[in-house]
Amino acid sequence: MRICLFWEVHRPNVEDVLDAIRLQSRYQISFWDTTIVICAIRLDCETIWSENLNPGQVYDGVTVLIPF
């Protein structure tokens, strides 16, 4: 498990947007949610905490957990 002592910021670029569109088509989730997933992948995140995505779902190696 990677422990981060500071916040990393990722600014999506054109490649990220195109990858989000491909991911949206594959998983049938919103573009904005796939953009979050793509950014998490770029930052090597293992987990996304979300109320909007399906808990336990794994999107290209990133697992969704519900915060409640």
C-alpha positions in Angstrom: 0.0 0.0 0.0 1.3 3.4 -1.0 1.1 6.1 1.7 1.1 9.7 0.5 2.1 12.5 2.9 0.9 15.2 0.5 -1.9 15.7 -2.1 -0.9 15.1 -5.7 -2.8 17.1 -8.3 -3.5 15.7 -11.7 -4.7 18.0 -14.5 -6.4 15.9 -17.2 -5.0 16.3 -20.6 -6.3 15.4 -24.1 -5.1 11.7 -23.7 -6.9 11.5 -20.4 -10.2 12.8 -22.0 -9.9 10.3 -24.8 -9.2 7.4 -22.4 -12.2 8.5 -20.3 -14.4 8.4 -23.4 -13.2 4.8 -24.1 -13.7 3.8 -20.4 -17.2 5.3 -20.5 -18.1 3.2 -23.5 -16.8 0.0 -21.9 -18.3 0.5 -18.4 -21.4 2.5 -19.2 -20.9 5.1 -16.5 -20.9 8.9 -16.8 -18.1 10.7 -18.5 -17.3 12.7 -15.3 -17.0 9.5 -13.3 -14.7 7.9 -15.9 -12.6 11.0 -15.8 -12.2 10.6 -12.1 -11.2 6.9 -12.7 -8.7 7.9 -15.3 -7.1 10.5 -13.0 -6.9 7.9 -10.2 -5.2 5.5 -12.6 -2.7 8.2 -13.6 -1.9 8.9 -9.9 -1.5 5.1 -9.1 -4.5 5.2 -6.8 -5.9 1.8 -5.7 -9.1 3.1 -4.2 -11.8 5.7 -5.0 -14.3 6.6 -2.3 -17.6 7.4 -3.9 -21.3 7.4 -3.3 -22.0 7.5 -7.1 -20.2 4.4 -8.3 -20.9 0.8 -7.5 -19.1 -0.2 -4.3 -16.7 -3.1 -4.9 -16.5 -2.4 -8.6 -13.0 -2.5 -10.1 -12.3 -0.2 -13.0 -9.0 -1.0 -14.6 -7.4 -1.8 -11.2 -9.0 1.0 -9.2 -11.5 -0.3 -6.6 -14.6 1.7 -5.6 -15.5 1.8 -1.9 -18.4 3.6 -0.3 -17.5 6.0 2.5 -20.5 5.0 4.7 
